[in-house]
């Protein structure tokens, strides 16, 4: 089992996840022509009614990012909190946890999308194929979701559960806060933003899904006595 030996040391699973995410981002951003767009179209997550949907996208979407800031924020959070968790859980179990929360986030996101799209289908059935409803349906079905945020929120949840009294220094506002309160606050905020459909083009329910599946998995492992916290 890896044990960090310095502040900037990075255990192998976290390091390789960061490398893979960076390589995918470089491929989508730097390859010539439409290759980057084609990678996103093939590997990003689409709703199952879209002609672009493939089942493997529930996994591959978490290795793509919309822009550099999106990549940086996710990888920085993975590096900050994932290093500790990889030591706590071991490399193999941490990787299972990371992938499970990312896939769980995708499944909840698809479920919420199904509810929203079903409402549009219902409106079309009631009022007819009005142009605005058709545009809304086509746009919602064909929107692509990318990013490791669901898995990263799972990592954040695990850190808060396993190290609840560790102090996190926020940037805005610059105040210290215990991890357990930070995780609860962040989770409630994401749930509110998802329900209120605010916060821009952010898949808030994917974030909630990562935290939800992470909580269930940690509780199951604790019940089976394979981890202790």
N, C-alpha and C positions, 0 to 999 in steps of 0.2 A: 504494500500500500504506500502511495506517495505521501510524503510529508514535506510541506513547504519549508525551505531553508532560508528564505529571505523575502522581503516585502514584494519584490518584483518577480519572484519565481513563479512559474506557471506549470501546473501538472499537465501530463500528456494529453488527456482527453480534451480539456479546455483549450489547450494550445492548438490541437489539430482542428477543433471546431472553428476556432477563429481563423485559422489558415484557410480552411475550406470555404468559409463564408467570404473571405477576402478574394480568393481565387475566382469564385463565381461572380462576385461584383466586378472584378477586373475584366472578366470575359464579357459581361453584358455591357460594360462601359467603354471598352477599348477595342474590341474586335470590329473590323471594318464592315461597312454595308449594313444590312438588316440582320446580321447574325445575333447581335445582342437582343433585338426585339424578338427574334425567333426563339431564343433561349427562354425568355420570359414567357412567351406564348405557350411553349411546350411544358415548362416546369412550374410556372405560377399556378395558383389555385383558382379554378373557375367553378361556378355552380354547375351541378350535374345536367341541367337542361342546355347548357352551352355546348356547341359543337367542338369547342376547345377542351372540354373536360376530359381528364384521364385520371384513373383511380390513384396512380402513383403520385399525383400532385399533392395529396395530403401530407406527403413526406417532403417532396422536393421544394415546395414553396418556401420552407423555412430556411433555405440556403440562398435565397435571392433577396435583394433589397432595392428599394425605389431610388435611393440616392446615397451620397456619402454620409450625410448626417444621420440618416436612418441606420446605416451599417455601423457607424461609429458608436452611436448611443447603445445599440444592442450588444455590440461586442465589448464595449467598456463595462456594461453591467454584467455580462457573462464573465468577464475577467475578474471584476471586483468580488462578486459573490460566488461564482462557480468554483474558484480555486479552493475556497474553504470547504464547499460541499463535496468536491471530489475527494478531498482528504477524509471527510466524515463518512462518505458512502462507499468509497473505493471507486476506481475508474470504471469498471464494468457496470456497477449499479447506477453510478451517476449518468453514464451514457444512456442506459435504459430509461432512467427518469427523464432526462432531457428530451429524448425522442418521444416518449409517451405523452409528455405534457404538450409538446409541439403538435402531435397528431390529435390529441384531445382538443386542443384549441381550434384546430381546423374543423373538426367534427361539430363543435358547438357553433362555430361561425357558419357552417353550411346549414345547420338546423335553423338558426335565426334567419338566414337568407331565405330558406324555404318558407318560413312563416310570412316574411315580407312579400315574397314573390307570389305566394298563394293569395294574399290580399289583392294584389294587382290583377291576378287572374279573375278573382271574384268581381272586381270592379268592371273589368272588361265584359264579363258575362252579364252583368246587370245593366251597364250603360252602353255597351257596344265598344267596338275597337276605335275609340277616339284617339286622335294622333298623340295627345299628351300621355295617355295611358300606354299606348304601344311603345312610345319612346322610353317611358319609364321602365317598362318590362324588358325591352332589349338592353337598355343600359344596365339594369340590375343583374340580368342573367349573364352578361358578358364582362362584368367588372372582374379584374384580376386582383388577387390578394397575394402579397409577398411579404417575407420578413420572418425573422426568428423571434419576434416579440412574444408570441404565445409561450414558447419554451423558456424564454428569458423571464417572463412573469412567473412561470412555474419555479424557476431557480430562485427568484426573489421570495416567493412564498415559502420555499423550503428553508431559506436562510432565516426568515422571520420565525418559523416554527422551531428550528433546531438551535438558533442563537437569539432567542427573543429579547434578551437584555443587552445585546451588543448595540453600541451607539453609532448611528449613521449621521454624518455631518451633511446637511442639505446645502445646496448651492443657492437656491432661491426659495425662501429666505435662508440666510446663512446661520442656521440654528441646529443644535444637536437633537436627535430624537432616537428613542429606542426602536430597534428593528420591528418589534411586534406592533407598535403603534403606526409605524410607517407603512407596513404591509397592509394593515387593516384599513388605514386611510386611503391608500392607493387603490385597494380593491373596491371600496365603496365608491370612490370617484369614478373608476372605470365602469362599474355597474350603472351608476347614474348617467354617465355620458352615453352608454349604450342604449339605455331605456329611453332617454330623451332625444336620441338620434342627433347629438351635437358633438362638436369636436372635430369637424372636417371629415376627410376621407380616411379615418382611422378605424380599424376593425376592433372596436372596444370589446365586443363579446369574445373575440379570440383571446384577448388578454385575460378576461374573466375565465374563459375555458381553460387556459393554461394553469391558472391558480386553482381552479376547482379540481381538475384532474390531478394536480400535484398534491393537493390536500388529501384526496381519497387514496392516492397511492402511498403517501407517507403513513397515513393511518393504517392502511392494510399491512404494510411492512412492519409497523410497530406492533400491530395485533399478532402478526406471525413471529414476532421477536427476532427479526433479522436486522433491525436497526433499533437504537435506543436514543432517546432525547428527552 
